[in-house]
Amino acid sequence: PTKMSDCTDAISVSAGDCFMAVMQSNSNTLERGYNRYGQRGNGTTADTPTGTCIVGNDINKICAGNDSTLIIKEDGTVWTSGRNQYGELGVGDTSGRTKFTKLTLEDGTEIKAKYGELNSSITTILGKDGKVYTTGYNGYGQLGNGTSENSTTPVKVTGLKNVAKIDAYKYMTIVSTQNGEVYVWGRGYGKTPVKLNFSRKIIDVSGNLVLAENRKAY
């Protein structure tokens, strides 16, 4: 490991495919590295070896995906930039972006989020209202809206309440609820959420793993 002299007072780090983002305690957010698809949101596709600051100090969370980036601002709005092959940016089309663009539902309603993440072909968002929104590739039903059609704007996943954590892994999506239940959909599970049964309360999910209250992983 090499110390990054231009990234001090870091409070969180997110790494994508050959690029990374660092949030600092002064609310600045620095990005550095690969930028072929405009995933760094600085209006260019030029790579840089040193950190460049994302305009604005109102960023609350940031997630670096494979070739795209998602940020959640202090007001809860969601913004994305980068590659957009399947509509994974959620901006209404499949054109890439080199500047951060705000996501809305199809009717123009803003999403107020507390968490969000991207993988190579899908974006998952957990709203402040505890609801789940997805956008992008849907060949295996991983958007959870009952179809296998891609979506270029976020769609709401029905049948879920009080979601605490969400994660997308390859061609499936998994969530845990505040009362310890787990639901999954996508490849091997179908196009709508399916409840998985465990003998213990689940306190965390990540990829195809779940962590139970007895600290055992399944």
Solvent accessible surface area in square Angstrom, and as a share of the most:
residue,aa,sasa,rsa
1,P,194,1.22
2,T,128,0.74
3,K,185,0.78
4,M,52,0.23
5,S,99,0.64
6,D,57,0.29
7,C,20,0.12
8,T,79,0.46
9,D,105,0.54
10,A,52,0.41
11,I,114,0.58
12,S,50,0.32
13,V,90,0.52
14,S,21,0.13
15,A,77,0.60
16,G,25,0.24
17,D,67,0.35
18,C,99,0.60
19,F,7,0.03
20,M,42,0.19
21,A,0,0.00
22,V,3,0.02
23,M,12,0.05
24,Q,16,0.07
25,S,73,0.47
26,N,91,0.47
27,S,44,0.28
28,N,49,0.25
29,T,0,0.00
30,L,22,0.11
31,E,2,0.01
32,R,46,0.17
33,G,20,0.19
34,Y,63,0.24
35,N,0,0.00
36,R,153,0.56
37,Y,60,0.23
38,G,0,0.00
39,Q,0,0.00
40,R,2,0.01
41,G,13,0.12
42,N,64,0.33
43,G,30,0.29
44,T,63,0.36
45,T,75,0.44
46,A,57,0.44
47,D,85,0.44
48,T,38,0.22
49,P,111,0.70
50,T,77,0.45
51,G,21,0.20
52,T,51,0.29
53,C,67,0.40
54,I,16,0.08
55,V,149,0.85
56,G,37,0.36
57,N,98,0.50
58,D,56,0.29
59,I,4,0.02
60,N,63,0.32
61,K,81,0.34
62,I,19,0.10
63,C,23,0.14
64,A,9,0.07
65,G,5,0.05
66,N,68,0.35
67,D,19,0.10
68,S,4,0.03
69,T,0,0.00
70,L,1,0.00
71,I,2,0.01
72,I,1,0.01
73,K,44,0.19
74,E,109,0.49
75,D,80,0.42
76,G,1,0.01
77,T,4,0.02
78,V,0,0.00
79,W,58,0.20
80,T,0,0.00
81,S,0,0.00
82,G,0,0.00
83,R,87,0.32
84,N,4,0.02
85,Q,97,0.43
86,Y,67,0.26
87,G,0,0.00
88,E,4,0.02
89,L,0,0.00
90,G,1,0.01
91,V,28,0.16
92,G,41,0.39
93,D,52,0.27
94,T,78,0.45
95,S,66,0.42
96,G,47,0.46
97,R,56,0.20
98,T,48,0.28
99,K,134,0.57
100,F,32,0.13
101,T,42,0.24
102,K,69,0.29
103,L,1,0.01
104,T,40,0.23
105,L,42,0.21
106,E,155,0.69
107,D,116,0.60
108,G,47,0.45
109,T,70,0.41
110,E,68,0.31
111,I,6,0.03
112,K,87,0.37
113,A,1,0.01
114,K,74,0.32
115,Y,63,0.24
116,G,6,0.06
117,E,26,0.12
118,L,12,0.06
119,N,29,0.15
120,S,69,0.45
121,S,9,0.06
122,I,3,0.01
123,T,0,0.00
124,T,0,0.00
125,I,1,0.00
126,L,3,0.01
127,G,1,0.01
128,K,112,0.47
129,D,90,0.46
130,G,9,0.09
131,K,83,0.35
132,V,0,0.00
133,Y,16,0.06
134,T,0,0.00
135,T,0,0.00
136,G,0,0.00
137,Y,52,0.20
138,N,0,0.00
139,G,36,0.35
140,Y,86,0.33
141,G,0,0.00
142,Q,1,0.01
143,L,0,0.00
144,G,2,0.02
145,N,53,0.27
146,G,37,0.36
147,T,52,0.30
148,S,53,0.34
149,E,129,0.58
150,N,75,0.38
151,S,16,0.10
152,T,41,0.24
153,T,29,0.17
154,P,5,0.03
155,V,35,0.20
156,K,91,0.38
157,V,5,0.03
158,T,94,0.55
159,G,72,0.70
160,L,17,0.08
161,K,162,0.69
162,N,91,0.47
163,V,0,0.00
164,A,50,0.39
165,K,56,0.24
166,I,0,0.00
167,D,18,0.09
168,A,12,0.10
169,Y,73,0.28
170,K,141,0.60
171,Y,78,0.30
172,M,28,0.12
173,T,0,0.00
174,I,5,0.03
175,V,0,0.00
176,S,2,0.02
177,T,9,0.05
178,Q,110,0.49
179,N,99,0.51
180,G,8,0.08
181,E,51,0.23
182,V,0,0.00
183,Y,39,0.15
184,V,0,0.00
185,W,0,0.00
186,G,1,0.01
187,R,135,0.49
188,G,80,0.77
189,Y,91,0.35
190,G,35,0.34
191,K,91,0.39
192,T,71,0.41
193,P,29,0.18
194,V,63,0.36
195,K,95,0.40
196,L,48,0.24
197,N,133,0.68
198,F,73,0.30
199,S,116,0.75
200,R,117,0.43
201,K,92,0.39
202,I,3,0.01
203,I,74,0.37
204,D,53,0.28
205,V,1,0.01
206,S,66,0.42
207,G,11,0.11
208,N,88,0.45
209,L,99,0.49
210,V,8,0.05
211,L,50,0.25
212,A,0,0.00
213,E,85,0.38
214,N,48,0.25
215,R,175,0.64
216,K,124,0.53
217,A,68,0.53
218,Y,112,0.43
